[in-house]
Amino acid sequence: MIINDYLCTLFFKVKTMTTKHTPEYIFETSWEVCNMVGGIYTVLSTRARTLCDKYGDKLIFIGPDIWEKSESPYFEPDNELLKEWKDHFINETGLNIRTGRWKVHGNPVTILVDFTPIFYKKDSIYSHIWEVYGVDSLHAYGDYDESSMFGYATGLVMESYYRFHKLTKRNNVVAHFNEWMTTFGAFYIQENVPEIATIFTTHATSIGRSIAGNHKPLYDYLNEYNGDQMAFELNMVSKHSTEKKAAHTVDCFTTVSKITGLECAQLLDKTPDVITPNGFEDDFVPTGDVFNNKRMAARTRLKQVAEALFGYELQQDTIFISTAGRYEFKNKGIDVFIESLKRLSFHLQLTREVVAFIMVPAHIKGPRADLAAKLANPDADMDYWNRQTTHDLFDYQYDKIIESLRWFHFYNLRNEKVKVVFVPSYLSGNDGIFNMAYWDLLIGMDISVFPSYYEPWGYTPLESVAFSVPTITTDLSGFGQWVKDHYNKKHGAAVVHRSDYNFSEVTDAITEILAEFISLNNKKMDEVRNRALETSKKALWEEFIQYYYEAYSIALINRDKRLKKTPENTSNTF
């Protein structure tokens, strides 16, 4: 399939919303509502304030209640919030829900739903969506079952709220579903509450991610791939099936970047109706003296941990470099990052000590006891056979990052110019070693590197520049492509061209950029840091929210068209 020129201009197309096509209520659901797993959490949580300013408590998030043994650190329960409806819903469905507020800026109304009681009828649900939508759940595995039942449960919640409050088509209710995990909710709503306009956003196509993750060339051969065929080959039939059907069924289909839009057009056979780029909210980024104090505290802690891990003191002017994200060794460019650091260690211009941090959550037992003891008491014994990891790994011998560090002889000895520390824990403030949140450590970095091969948007480089940390990324990330499209001058975010087959060129380019940056004096570094901050200001939600308003408008327009074709159906058919 040839990708038409329309997709390339879609990003910039914004229509004026009329009152007729402006939502009064918005439901939005994702597996990552009050559940910090990946970048979608950042998308929704930072966008919440902007939408709350406009919609108030008529913006309602729905997430999974998976907190069986502990309270969610992101959710503030409020038993009195929506109490009458909540009691009605529980009595009507037998499902337990909790109401409260998401503990992010804007404090949006949030409903957490326990979807586990639905499992008893999952086979009948699967049969129904096969018969009606052609979604193949027969080949499902992994998280497909729980995701699908959660999606179905969100549909029940939306329908019940809608009926209880006697809402109608005139209220212009929009239901926004994020990622394939919520698609069953979209199917349910369109079938049972057709008056609600539906939006489905894929933040990364399941099959595109799988192609890239299985070391197959994605970009050079994109126009040759058949999504259905590749799903069968890569055992992704069920996830791909529900994602593709949702893209074709909802009133408005969106994705987050032009590069992912090309994926959708080819692999899902559906061109997005609008591109909704991921913005950022910087109201939690400190300024002035608070910023300076936090940066100093971060650098102090980074240095303390590294020195305790290595067993010797670092230079005062040590350069701190970081990368972060999900543990996708190739897709996130971790392989490129490590090899670039090795080449940097041989660079003739390198005169300062460098410590690089790979902040990628892995399968860990917990914090290293000897390292924690050393940090608490400098006189404590330390096992220096391992100067690479801050936490104990379950699969140390088979870990790809560890294997790569050994291959390139990163042993973090005193005479090595470049040291690498693997931080395999989620940095939520209680990891047992740093005990600081990711952003509170990011602020202390000198430069970051995110050389992604597969990155539909890329929040990590955007977060980096928001904290005045210059970054290096690639034009295969949505953010990197956005920078290239909008800037033709120095901007504190270096974008390296990456393709399927230029690994070595990418590595060399990153090495040279790092070497050039490290050679700068403090004044020049500060200039680069200021440019990074200015770039982040152009990617705030106040700039990007217009694309969501466009999506709401499209969804409502297409809902009206759909309702004219089919009689209203308010019966529960699945």
C-alpha positions as CSV (number, residue, x, y, z in Angstrom):
1,M,0.0,0.0,0.0
2,I,1.3,3.4,-0.9
3,I,1.0,6.0,1.9
4,N,-0.8,9.0,0.6
5,D,0.4,12.6,1.0
6,Y,-2.6,13.4,3.2
7,L,-1.0,11.7,6.2
8,C,2.0,13.9,6.0
9,T,-0.1,17.1,6.3
10,L,-2.5,15.6,8.9
11,F,-0.4,16.7,11.8
12,F,-0.9,20.3,11.0
13,K,-4.6,20.2,10.2
14,V,-6.8,21.7,12.8
15,K,-10.5,22.6,12.4
16,T,-12.5,25.0,14.4
17,M,-14.9,23.3,16.8
18,T,-18.5,24.4,17.0
19,T,-20.7,24.2,20.0
20,K,-22.5,21.4,18.3
21,H,-19.4,19.3,18.2
22,T,-17.9,20.2,21.6
23,P,-18.1,17.5,24.3
24,E,-19.8,18.2,27.5
25,Y,-18.6,15.0,29.2
26,I,-15.4,13.0,28.5
27,F,-14.6,9.5,29.7
28,E,-11.1,8.4,29.2
29,T,-9.7,5.0,30.0
30,S,-6.3,3.3,30.0
31,W,-4.5,0.5,31.8
32,E,-2.2,3.3,33.0
33,V,-4.7,5.4,34.8
34,C,-3.4,5.6,38.4
35,N,-0.9,2.8,37.3
36,M,2.5,4.0,36.3
37,V,3.8,1.5,33.8
38,G,5.1,3.5,30.8
39,G,4.8,6.7,28.8
40,I,1.0,6.6,28.5
41,Y,0.8,7.4,32.2
42,T,2.7,10.6,31.5
43,V,0.5,11.4,28.5
44,L,-2.7,11.2,30.5
45,S,-1.5,12.5,33.9
46,T,0.1,15.6,32.4
47,R,-2.8,16.3,30.0
48,A,-5.3,16.1,32.9
49,R,-4.8,19.6,34.2
50,T,-5.4,21.2,30.8
51,L,-8.6,19.2,30.3
52,C,-9.8,19.7,33.9
53,D,-9.5,23.5,33.4
54,K,-12.0,23.2,30.6
55,Y,-14.3,20.3,31.7
56,G,-13.9,20.1,35.5
57,D,-15.6,17.0,37.0
58,K,-17.1,16.2,33.7
59,L,-13.8,14.7,32.8
60,I,-13.7,11.2,34.2
61,F,-10.8,8.8,34.1
62,I,-11.3,5.0,34.4
63,G,-8.5,2.7,35.4
64,P,-7.9,-0.9,36.6
65,D,-8.2,-1.6,40.4
66,I,-5.2,-3.9,40.6
67,W,-4.1,-2.8,44.1
68,E,-5.1,-5.9,46.1
69,K,-2.4,-5.8,48.7
70,S,-1.6,-2.1,49.0
71,E,-3.1,1.3,48.2
72,S,-2.3,2.9,45.0
73,P,0.2,5.8,45.6
74,Y,-1.4,7.6,42.7
75,F,-5.1,7.5,43.8
76,E,-6.9,9.4,46.6
77,P,-10.1,7.6,47.5
78,D,-13.3,9.5,48.1
79,N,-16.2,7.3,49.2
80,E,-18.7,10.2,48.9
81,L,-17.8,11.1,45.4
82,L,-20.5,9.9,43.0
83,K,-21.9,7.9,45.9
84,E,-25.5,7.4,44.7
85,W,-24.4,6.2,41.2
86,K,-21.6,4.1,42.6
87,D,-24.0,2.2,44.9
88,H,-26.4,1.8,42.0
89,F,-23.6,0.4,39.8
90,I,-22.3,-2.1,42.4
91,N,-25.9,-3.4,43.1
92,E,-26.6,-3.5,39.3
93,T,-23.5,-5.3,38.1
94,G,-21.9,-7.0,41.1
95,L,-18.6,-5.3,40.2
96,N,-16.7,-3.3,42.8
97,I,-15.5,0.2,41.9
98,R,-13.7,2.9,43.9
99,T,-14.2,6.6,43.3
100,G,-11.7,9.3,44.1
101,R,-9.1,11.6,42.5
102,W,-6.0,10.9,40.6
103,K,-3.1,12.5,42.5
104,V,-1.8,14.6,39.6
105,H,-2.3,18.3,38.7
106,G,-5.9,18.9,38.1
107,N,-7.0,16.1,40.5
108,P,-9.5,14.6,37.9
109,V,-12.4,12.4,39.0
110,T,-11.2,8.8,38.7
111,I,-12.9,5.5,38.9
112,L,-11.0,2.3,39.6
113,V,-12.8,-0.9,38.6
114,D,-12.2,-4.5,39.7
115,F,-12.8,-6.4,36.5
116,T,-11.9,-9.9,37.8
117,P,-15.5,-11.0,38.4
118,I,-16.1,-10.8,34.7
119,F,-13.7,-13.6,33.9
120,Y,-16.4,-16.2,34.3
121,K,-18.1,-15.1,31.1
122,K,-15.0,-14.2,29.0
123,D,-15.7,-17.1,26.6
124,S,-19.1,-15.8,25.8
125,I,-17.7,-12.3,25.4
126,Y,-15.0,-13.6,23.0
127,S,-17.6,-15.5,21.0
128,H,-19.7,-12.4,20.7
129,I,-17.0,-10.1,19.4
130,W,-15.9,-12.8,17.0
131,E,-19.4,-13.0,15.6
132,V,-20.0,-9.3,15.4
133,Y,-16.5,-7.8,14.9
134,G,-14.4,-10.6,13.6
135,V,-11.9,-10.2,16.5
136,D,-9.9,-13.4,16.9
137,S,-9.3,-14.1,20.6
138,L,-8.7,-17.8,20.1
139,H,-4.9,-17.3,19.8
140,A,-4.7,-15.0,22.9
141,Y,-2.0,-15.4,25.5
142,G,-0.2,-13.3,28.2
143,D,-2.1,-10.2,29.3
144,Y,-4.8,-10.4,26.6
145,D,-7.5,-11.9,28.9
146,E,-7.1,-9.4,31.8
147,S,-6.8,-6.4,29.4
148,S,-9.9,-7.4,27.5
149,M,-12.0,-7.9,30.6
150,F,-10.8,-4.6,31.9
151,G,-11.9,-3.0,28.6
152,Y,-15.3,-4.6,28.8
153,A,-15.7,-3.4,32.4
154,T,-15.0,0.2,31.4
155,G,-17.8,-0.1,28.9
156,L,-20.1,-1.2,31.7
157,V,-19.0,1.8,33.9
158,M,-19.6,4.3,31.1
159,E,-23.0,2.9,30.2
160,S,-24.2,2.8,33.8
161,Y,-23.1,6.4,34.5
162,Y,-24.7,7.6,31.2
163,R,-28.0,5.9,32.0
164,F,-28.1,6.8,35.7
165,H,-27.6,10.5,35.0
166,K,-30.1,10.4,32.1
167,L,-27.6,11.8,29.6
168,T,-28.6,12.0,26.0
169,K,-27.1,12.6,22.6
170,R,-27.4,16.4,23.2
171,N,-24.8,16.1,26.1
172,N,-22.1,15.2,23.5
173,V,-20.4,12.5,25.6
174,V,-17.1,11.3,24.3
175,A,-15.4,8.1,25.3
176,H,-11.6,7.9,24.7
177,F,-9.9,4.5,24.7
178,N,-6.1,4.2,24.8
179,E,-4.2,1.2,23.4
180,W,-5.5,-2.2,22.4
181,M,-6.0,-3.1,26.1
182,T,-9.2,-1.0,26.1
183,T,-10.7,-2.0,22.8
184,F,-13.4,-4.2,24.2
185,G,-14.8,-1.1,25.9
186,A,-15.0,0.7,22.6
187,F,-16.9,-2.2,21.0
188,Y,-19.3,-2.3,24.0
189,I,-20.1,1.4,23.9
190,Q,-20.7,1.5,20.1
191,E,-23.0,-1.4,20.4
192,N,-24.9,-0.6,23.6
193,V,-24.6,3.2,23.9
194,P,-24.3,4.4,20.3
195,E,-25.1,8.0,21.5
196,I,-21.6,8.2,23.0
197,A,-18.9,9.2,20.5
198,T,-15.8,6.9,20.6
199,I,-12.1,7.7,20.1
200,F,-9.4,5.0,19.9
201,T,-5.7,6.0,20.2
202,T,-2.9,3.6,19.5
203,H,0.3,4.9,21.0
204,A,2.3,2.2,19.2
205,T,0.9,-0.5,17.0
206,S,1.2,-3.9,18.6
207,I,2.5,-5.5,15.4
208,G,4.9,-2.6,14.6
209,R,6.5,-2.9,18.0
210,S,6.7,-6.7,17.6
211,I,8.3,-6.4,14.1
212,A,10.9,-4.1,15.6
213,G,11.4,-6.1,18.7
214,N,12.0,-9.3,16.7
215,H,14.9,-7.6,14.9
216,K,13.1,-7.4,11.5
217,P,13.7,-4.2,9.5
218,L,10.6,-2.1,9.9
219,Y,11.1,1.1,8.1
220,D,12.9,0.3,4.9
221,Y,10.3,-2.4,4.1
222,L,7.2,-0.9,5.7
223,N,5.3,-0.6,2.5
224,E,5.9,-4.3,1.8
225,Y,4.5,-5.6,5.1
226,N,1.0,-7.0,5.5
227,G,-0.1,-6.5,9.1
228,D,-2.3,-9.6,9.2
229,Q,0.4,-11.8,7.8
230,M,3.0,-10.5,10.2
231,A,0.6,-10.9,13.2
232,F,0.3,-14.6,12.3
233,E,4.0,-15.0,11.8
234,L,4.9,-13.3,15.1
235,N,2.1,-14.8,17.2
236,M,0.3,-11.5,17.6
237,V,-3.0,-12.4,16.0
238,S,-5.3,-11.6,18.9
239,K,-3.8,-8.2,19.9
240,H,-3.4,-7.1,16.3
241,S,-7.0,-8.3,15.5
242,T,-8.7,-6.2,18.2
243,E,-6.5,-3.2,17.6
244,K,-7.1,-3.2,13.9
245,K,-10.9,-3.7,14.3
246,A,-11.1,-0.8,16.8
247,A,-9.2,1.5,14.5
248,H,-11.8,0.8,11.8
249,T,-14.9,0.8,14.1
250,V,-14.6,3.9,16.3
251,D,-15.8,7.4,15.4
252,C,-12.3,8.8,15.5
253,F,-9.0,7.0,15.2
254,T,-5.8,8.8,16.4
255,T,-2.1,8.2,16.9
256,V,0.7,10.2,18.4
257,S,3.1,11.0,15.6
258,K,3.5,11.1,11.9
259,I,5.9,8.1,11.9
260,T,3.3,6.0,13.8
261,G,0.7,7.2,11.5
262,L,2.6,5.6,8.6
263,E,2.6,2.4,10.6
264,C,-1.2,2.5,11.1
265,A,-1.9,3.2,7.5
266,Q,0.2,0.2,6.4
267,L,-0.2,-2.3,9.2
268,L,-3.8,-1.6,10.3
269,D,-5.0,-0.5,6.9
270,K,-6.3,2.7,8.5
271,T,-5.0,6.2,8.2
272,P,-5.5,8.1,11.4
273,D,-8.2,10.7,11.4
274,V,-5.9,13.1,13.3
275,I,-2.4,13.1,14.8
276,T,-2.5,13.9,18.5
277,P,1.1,14.6,19.6
278,N,2.0,14.1,23.2
279,G,2.5,17.4,25.1
280,F,4.0,18.0,28.5
281,E,3.0,20.0,31.5
282,D,5.9,21.8,33.2
283,D,4.2,23.0,36.3
284,F,6.0,20.5,38.4
285,V,9.4,21.5,37.0
286,P,11.1,23.6,39.7
287,T,12.5,27.1,38.9
288,G,14.9,29.5,40.5
289,D,16.6,28.5,43.7
290,V,14.4,25.5,44.1
291,F,15.7,24.2,40.7
292,N,19.3,24.8,41.7
293,N,18.9,23.1,45.1
294,K,17.2,20.1,43.5
295,R,19.9,19.8,40.9
296,M,22.6,20.0,43.5
297,A,20.8,17.4,45.6
298,A,20.5,15.1,42.6
299,R,24.2,15.4,41.6
300,T,25.2,14.8,45.2
301,R,23.2,11.6,45.4
302,L,24.3,10.4,42.0
303,K,28.0,10.9,43.0
304,Q,27.4,9.2,46.4
305,V,25.9,6.1,44.9
306,A,28.5,5.8,42.2
307,E,31.4,6.3,44.6
308,A,30.0,3.7,47.0
309,L,29.5,1.3,44.1
310,F,33.0,1.8,42.6
311,G,34.9,2.1,45.9
312,Y,36.7,5.3,45.1
313,E,36.0,9.0,44.8
314,L,35.0,10.7,41.5
315,Q,36.3,14.0,40.2
316,Q,34.2,17.1,41.2
317,D,33.5,17.9,37.6
318,T,32.4,14.4,36.6
319,I,29.9,14.4,33.7
320,F,26.7,12.5,34.3
321,I,24.9,11.0,31.3
322,S,21.7,9.0,31.4
323,T,19.3,6.9,29.3
324,A,16.0,5.6,30.6
325,G,12.8,3.8,29.5
326,R,11.4,0.3,29.1
327,Y,13.7,-2.6,28.9
328,E,13.6,-3.0,25.1
329,F,17.3,-3.5,24.3
330,K,17.1,-2.7,20.6
331,N,13.9,-0.7,20.3
332,K,15.0,1.9,23.0
333,G,18.6,1.9,21.6
334,I,20.2,0.6,24.7
335,D,22.6,-1.3,22.5
336,V,23.6,1.9,20.7
337,F,24.0,3.8,23.9
338,I,26.4,1.3,25.4
339,E,28.5,1.0,22.3
340,S,28.6,4.8,21.9
341,L,30.0,5.0,25.5
342,K,32.7,2.6,24.6
343,R,33.8,4.6,21.6
344,L,33.6,7.7,23.8
345,S,36.1,6.1,26.2
346,F,38.7,6.1,23.4
347,H,38.0,9.6,22.2
348,L,41.1,11.8,22.3
349,Q,39.1,14.9,23.3
350,L,37.8,13.3,26.5
351,T,39.5,15.0,29.4
352,R,36.7,14.7,32.1
353,E,35.5,11.7,34.0
354,V,32.1,10.3,32.7
355,V,29.5,8.2,34.6
356,A,26.6,7.0,32.6
357,F,23.4,5.7,34.2
358,I,21.1,3.2,32.4
359,M,17.8,3.6,34.3
360,V,15.8,0.7,32.9
361,P,13.6,-1.4,35.2
362,A,14.4,-5.1,35.1
363,H,13.5,-8.2,37.1
364,I,15.1,-7.5,40.4
365,K,15.1,-9.1,43.8
366,G,15.6,-5.8,45.5
367,P,18.3,-3.2,46.4
368,R,21.8,-4.5,47.0
369,A,22.2,-5.0,50.7
370,D,25.9,-4.3,50.7
371,L,25.5,-1.1,48.7
372,A,22.6,0.1,50.9
373,A,24.8,-0.5,54.0
374,K,27.8,1.3,52.4
375,L,25.6,4.3,51.7
376,A,24.3,4.3,55.3
377,N,27.8,3.7,56.7
378,P,31.0,4.5,54.7
379,D,32.9,2.1,56.9
380,A,30.7,-0.9,56.0
381,D,32.1,-3.8,53.9
382,M,31.4,-3.8,50.2
383,D,31.6,-6.6,47.6
384,Y,33.4,-5.0,44.7
385,W,33.1,-8.0,42.3
386,N,30.1,-6.1,41.0
387,R,30.6,-2.5,40.3
388,Q,27.9,-2.3,37.7
389,T,24.4,-2.7,39.3
390,T,22.7,-0.9,42.1
391,H,20.1,-3.7,42.7
392,D,20.2,-7.5,42.7
393,L,19.0,-9.1,39.5
394,F,17.2,-12.4,39.3
395,D,18.8,-13.2,35.9
396,Y,22.2,-11.6,36.3
397,Q,24.0,-14.1,34.2
398,Y,21.6,-13.7,31.3
399,D,20.8,-10.0,31.4
400,K,21.4,-8.3,28.0
401,I,22.7,-5.1,29.5
402,I,25.1,-6.9,31.8
403,E,26.2,-9.1,28.9
404,S,26.9,-6.0,26.8
405,L,28.7,-4.2,29.6
406,R,31.0,-7.2,30.0
407,W,31.5,-7.5,26.2
408,F,32.8,-3.9,26.1
409,H,34.8,-4.4,29.3
410,F,32.9,-1.8,31.4
411,Y,34.2,-2.9,34.9
412,N,34.2,0.6,36.3
413,L,37.7,0.6,37.5
414,R,39.5,3.8,38.6
415,N,41.5,4.1,35.4
416,E,38.5,3.9,33.1
417,K,37.5,7.2,31.6
418,V,33.9,6.2,31.2
419,K,31.9,4.2,33.8
420,V,28.5,2.8,33.4
421,V,25.9,2.1,36.2
422,F,22.9,-0.1,35.5
423,V,19.9,1.0,37.7
424,P,17.4,-1.8,37.1
425,S,14.7,-0.5,39.5
426,Y,11.6,1.7,39.1
427,L,12.6,5.1,40.5
428,S,9.6,6.1,42.4
429,G,11.4,7.4,45.5
430,N,11.7,4.2,47.5
431,D,14.0,2.0,45.5
432,G,16.3,1.4,48.5
433,I,19.4,2.9,47.0
434,F,18.7,6.4,45.5
435,N,15.4,6.8,47.2
436,M,14.6,9.7,44.8
437,A,12.1,9.8,42.0
438,Y,13.2,9.6,38.4
439,W,12.6,13.3,37.7
440,D,14.4,14.2,40.9
441,L,17.5,12.4,39.6
442,L,17.1,13.5,35.9
443,I,17.5,17.1,37.0
444,G,21.1,16.4,38.0
445,M,22.2,15.0,34.6
446,D,24.4,16.9,32.3
447,I,23.1,15.3,29.1
448,S,20.8,12.4,28.1
449,V,20.8,10.0,25.2
450,F,17.7,8.2,23.8
451,P,18.8,6.6,20.5
452,S,15.5,4.8,19.9
453,Y,14.9,2.5,16.9
454,Y,11.2,2.2,17.7
455,E,9.7,5.2,19.5
456,P,6.2,6.4,18.5
457,W,6.6,9.6,20.5
458,G,9.3,9.6,23.1
459,Y,8.6,11.2,26.4
460,T,12.0,10.7,27.9
461,P,13.8,13.2,25.7
462,L,10.9,15.7,26.1
463,E,11.1,15.3,29.9
464,S,14.8,15.7,29.7
465,V,14.7,19.1,27.9
466,A,11.9,20.2,30.2
467,F,14.4,19.8,33.1
468,S,17.0,21.8,31.1
469,V,19.0,18.6,30.3
470,P,20.2,18.6,26.7
471,T,19.3,15.4,24.9
472,I,20.3,13.2,21.9
473,T,17.5,11.3,20.2
474,T,16.8,10.0,16.7
475,D,14.4,10.8,13.8
476,L,12.7,7.5,14.4
477,S,11.1,8.9,17.5
478,G,8.0,11.1,17.2
479,F,9.6,13.7,19.4
480,G,12.8,13.7,17.3
481,Q,10.8,14.1,14.1
482,W,8.8,16.9,15.6
483,V,12.1,18.7,16.5
484,K,13.3,18.3,13.0
485,D,10.1,19.6,11.5
486,H,9.9,22.7,13.8
487,Y,13.6,23.8,14.3
488,N,16.3,24.7,11.9
489,K,18.7,26.0,14.5
490,K,20.4,24.9,17.7
491,H,17.8,23.8,20.1
492,G,19.4,21.7,22.9
493,A,18.0,18.5,21.3
494,A,20.3,16.8,18.8
495,V,18.4,14.5,16.4
496,V,20.5,11.8,14.7
497,H,19.3,10.1,11.5
498,R,18.6,6.4,12.1
499,S,17.4,3.7,9.7
500,D,17.3,-0.1,9.7
501,Y,20.9,-0.5,8.7
502,N,23.0,2.5,9.9
503,F,23.8,1.3,13.4
504,S,27.5,2.2,13.2
505,E,26.8,5.7,11.8
506,V,24.3,6.4,14.6
507,T,26.8,5.2,17.2
508,D,29.6,7.4,15.7
509,A,27.3,10.4,15.6
510,I,26.3,10.1,19.2
511,T,29.9,9.6,20.3
512,E,30.9,12.8,18.5
513,I,28.0,14.8,19.9
514,L,28.9,13.6,23.5
515,A,32.6,14.4,23.0
516,E,31.8,17.9,21.7
517,F,29.4,18.6,24.6
518,I,31.9,17.3,27.3
519,S,34.6,19.6,25.8
520,L,32.5,22.7,26.4
521,N,33.2,25.1,29.3
522,N,30.5,25.7,31.9
523,K,29.2,28.8,30.2
524,K,28.7,27.1,26.9
525,M,27.0,24.1,28.7
526,D,24.6,26.5,30.3
527,E,23.8,28.0,27.0
528,V,22.9,24.5,25.6
529,R,20.8,23.8,28.7
530,N,18.9,27.0,28.2
531,R,18.2,26.1,24.6
532,A,16.9,22.7,25.7
533,L,14.5,24.4,28.1
534,E,13.2,26.8,25.4
535,T,12.5,23.8,23.1
536,S,10.4,22.1,25.8
537,K,8.2,25.3,26.0
538,K,7.0,24.6,22.4
539,A,5.7,21.2,23.3
540,L,3.5,22.0,26.3
541,W,-0.1,20.8,26.4
542,E,-1.3,24.4,25.8
543,E,0.2,24.0,22.4
544,F,-0.9,20.5,21.6
545,I,-4.3,20.2,23.2
546,Q,-5.9,21.7,20.0
547,Y,-5.3,18.3,18.3
548,Y,-7.4,16.6,21.0
549,Y,-10.2,19.1,20.5
550,E,-10.1,18.3,16.8
551,A,-10.4,14.6,17.7
552,Y,-13.4,15.2,19.9
553,S,-15.0,17.2,17.1
554,I,-14.4,14.5,14.5
555,A,-15.8,11.8,16.8
556,L,-19.0,13.7,17.4
557,I,-19.5,14.5,13.7
558,N,-19.0,10.8,12.8
559,R,-21.3,9.7,15.7
560,D,-24.0,11.9,14.2
561,K,-23.5,10.4,10.8
562,R,-23.5,6.9,12.3
563,L,-26.8,7.5,14.2
564,K,-28.5,8.6,11.0
565,K,-27.7,5.3,9.4
566,T,-28.8,3.0,12.2
567,P,-31.7,3.2,14.7
568,E,-30.8,3.9,18.3
569,N,-30.1,0.7,20.2
570,T,-29.9,0.9,24.0
571,S,-30.2,-2.8,24.8
572,N,-27.3,-4.7,26.3
573,T,-26.4,-7.2,23.6
574,F,-23.0,-8.4,24.9
